[in-house]
Amino acid sequence: MTVEIVRWVTMTDNQYDAHIWLSRMWNADKDIENILIRRERIVSSMSGIGKYDSEFIPTQTGENSTETKNLEYSFLTEQLEKKLAEMSRENVRTQQAIEKVDDIMLRGMLRARYILRLSWTEVGKQYHYGKSQMHEKYKKDALDAVYPYIPKEEIYETVANHSGTQS
């Protein structure tokens, strides 16, 4: 936690806000992975094979029936489809904001970081910049360049949601 706080201290409020807005869907990957794991457990428990075959799948009624498992599987499938659709919409919106950046190099850096989800260090390697040069100059320049294209009404909501999840 201390490392993250130190890292953000060197950013302006606008740079921080841009970073949080651009990376708002990164937790969706974890949500999708959890849904897929839960679905796999249901399938494995019903088929009697796999690593979850003897695991009890808890339900609201405490039952472990095939019908209950089918309902749970359907519910998880619906959640997965909604999460994937949301992620797709948000990725398009992120790309639209990035595409408005005039500087082709900064635009490429933003794509690598927020669309391909490379670390800033990995982005720096692609552009043959050292870690400190990447973090102290280009990361800030890229975030400053994209900030004007981010919907301001969403920034405050996104930052507030992000702050609420920090411990």
C-alpha positions in Angstrom: 0.0 0.0 0.0 2.8 2.4 0.8 4.4 1.9 -2.6 1.1 2.8 -4.3 0.7 5.9 -2.3 4.2 7.1 -3.1 3.7 6.4 -6.8 0.6 8.5 -6.9 2.0 11.4 -5.0 4.0 12.5 -8.1 0.9 12.7 -10.2 -1.4 15.7 -10.6 -5.1 15.3 -9.7 -5.9 15.3 -13.5 -3.4 12.6 -14.2 -4.6 10.4 -11.4 -8.3 10.9 -12.5 -7.4 10.0 -16.1 -5.6 6.9 -14.9 -8.5 5.7 -12.7 -11.0 6.4 -15.5 -8.9 4.6 -18.1 -8.4 1.5 -15.9 -12.0 1.3 -14.5 -12.7 -2.0 -16.1 -9.6 -3.9 -15.0 -11.5 -5.5 -12.1 -14.0 -6.9 -14.6 -11.4 -9.4 -15.6 -11.3 -10.8 -12.1 -15.1 -10.8 -12.0 -15.3 -12.8 -15.2 -12.7 -15.2 -14.0 -14.7 -15.8 -10.8 -17.9 -16.4 -12.7 -16.1 -18.9 -15.0 -14.7 -20.8 -12.0 -18.1 -21.0 -10.3 -19.6 -22.3 -13.6 -16.8 -24.9 -13.9 -17.5 -26.1 -10.4 -21.2 -26.6 -11.1 -20.4 -28.5 -14.3 -17.8 -30.6 -12.6 -20.0 -31.4 -9.6 -22.8 -32.5 -12.0 -20.6 -34.7 -14.2 -18.8 -36.4 -11.4 -15.5 -35.7 -13.0 -12.9 -32.9 -12.6 -11.3 -31.3 -9.6 -14.6 -30.2 -8.1 -16.6 -33.4 -8.3 -17.0 -33.9 -4.6 -17.5 -30.3 -3.7 -20.8 -29.2 -2.4 -22.2 -26.2 -4.3 -24.0 -24.1 -1.7 -27.4 -22.7 -2.7 -29.8 -20.4 -0.9 -32.0 -23.3 0.1 -29.0 -25.4 1.1 -29.9 -28.0 -1.5 -27.5 -29.4 -4.0 -30.0 -30.7 -6.6 -29.4 -30.8 -10.4 -32.3 -28.3 -10.9 -30.8 -25.9 -8.4 -27.4 -26.2 -10.1 -28.9 -25.6 -13.5 -30.6 -22.5 -12.3 -27.3 -21.3 -10.7 -25.5 -22.1 -14.0 -28.0 -20.1 -16.0 -27.8 -17.1 -13.6 -24.0 -17.2 -13.8 -24.2 -17.3 -17.6 -26.4 -14.3 -17.6 -24.0 -12.4 -15.3 -21.1 -13.4 -17.6 -22.9 -12.1 -20.7 -23.7 -8.8 -19.0 -20.2 -8.3 -17.7 -18.7 -9.1 -21.1 -21.1 -6.6 -22.8 -20.3 -3.9 -20.2 -16.6 -4.5 -20.6 -16.9 -4.3 -24.4 -18.8 -1.0 -24.2 -16.3 0.5 -21.8 -13.3 -0.7 -23.9 -14.8 1.1 -26.9 -15.3 4.3 -24.9 -11.7 4.0 -23.6 -10.4 3.6 -27.1 -12.5 6.6 -28.3 -10.9 8.8 -25.7 -7.4 7.6 -26.5 -7.9 8.0 -30.3 -8.5 11.7 -29.8 -5.0 12.3 -28.5 -3.0 14.1 -31.2 0.5 12.9 -30.4 0.9 9.5 -32.1 3.5 8.3 -29.7 1.4 9.2 -26.6 -1.6 7.6 -28.2 0.3 4.4 -28.8 1.6 4.4 -25.2 -2.0 4.8 -23.9 -3.2 2.0 -26.1 -0.5 -0.3 -24.8 -1.2 0.5 -21.2 -5.0 0.7 -21.1 -6.2 -1.5 -24.0 -3.4 -4.1 -24.0 -2.9 -3.7 -20.2 0.8 -3.7 -20.3 2.6 -2.1 -17.3 4.2 1.3 -17.8 7.6 -0.4 -17.5 6.6 -2.8 -20.4 5.4 0.2 -22.4 8.7 1.9 -21.8 10.6 -1.2 -23.1 8.5 -1.1 -26.3 9.6 2.5 -26.9 13.1 2.0 -25.6 12.7 4.2 -22.6 14.1 3.5 -19.2 11.7 3.0 -16.2 12.3 6.4 -14.7 12.1 8.2 -18.0 8.8 6.4 -18.7 7.3 7.0 -15.3 8.5 10.6 -14.8 7.8 12.0 -18.3 5.9 10.0 -20.8 3.3 8.5 -18.4 2.4 12.0 -17.2 2.4 13.5 -20.7 0.1 10.7 -21.9 -2.3 11.1 -19.1 -2.3 14.9 -19.5 -3.0 14.4 -23.2 -6.0 12.1 -22.8 -7.6 13.9 -19.8 -9.5 16.5 -21.9 -11.3 13.7 -23.7 -12.6 11.9 -20.7 -16.3 12.6 -19.7 -15.9 14.8 -16.6 -19.1 13.7 -15.0 -17.8 10.1 -15.0 -14.5 11.0 -13.6 -15.9 12.0 -10.2 -18.1 8.9 -10.0 -15.2 6.6 -11.0 -12.7 8.1 -8.6 -15.3 8.0 -5.8 -16.0 4.3 -6.5 -12.3 3.6 -6.7 -11.6 5.4 -3.4 -14.4 3.5 -1.7 -12.8 0.2 -2.6 -9.4 1.1 -1.3 -8.5 -0.1 2.2 
